[in-house]
């Protein structure tokens, strides 16, 4: 497995994304390593959100073309938006996280057209199951949540620069404690006039994934941080 959950044959992008007048399309530099195309701001936000999680290994756009039969009996081809792979990390091989086949769709659209789109989504679930994957539909409720809000907040700290020895001292304290609230690190390393800089420093360590936290919760000085597990 080489430390990840890739299958033997890795799907590649099967359909070229073209600019459209109805939505915002572009290319997202996933971790600065892979150019992942998107067709809407909701798809872009999905990529921004996914990028934060250290156990996400890679995201492939337009990964497979799935044949299906519509309600009229006519045959069509459906191309889901993304395929996400996860790192195996310290998990057992037999409990590896299954790759996730994803359709990104605004809630208003899928609620309006769900009967029409049901055949292709059923085909996607069957196909995913046959590959050892899972299939999910992501709308605003799964993408534009507290996680995305926190990730956007942390983004401003990514490019901040701090002394290496100070960063290492904070990381060493977290390793020593296992998990610790931010206010403890502030009291230990950034007293008095340095407290404000210390807050920014810790946000930067989280933003650059040298520290981890429960990103689904509000970020405060009571937030627990730890060393990323993968």
WOBELGI-V833724 format. One line per field, one symbol per residue. phi: phi as a letter, one per 30 degrees, with the letter a starting at -180 (. if undefined). burial: + if it has 16 or more other C-alpha atoms within 10 Angstrom, else -. A space follows every 10 residues. Layout:
phi=???
burial=???
This chain:
phi=.hibcdddcc dcdcbddcdb ddbcclbcdd hicbdcdbca dddddededd eddddddabc dhdbccdacd edjdcbbccd dbbcccddic ddedcdddec dbccbeeddd ddcdddceed dddddddedd cicbcbccce dccccdeded ddddedcecd cbeedddddd dddddddiaa deddddddcb dhdcdddded ddeddddcid bbadddcecb dcddbadecb
burial=---+++---- --+------- ----++-+-+ -----+++++ -+++++++++ ++-+++++++ ++++-+-+-- -------+++ +++++++++- -----+++++ ++++++---+ ---------+ +-+++-++-- --+++-++++ --+--+++-+ +--++-++-- ------+--+ +-++----++ +++-++--++ ----+--+++ ++++++++++ +++-+---+- --+++++---
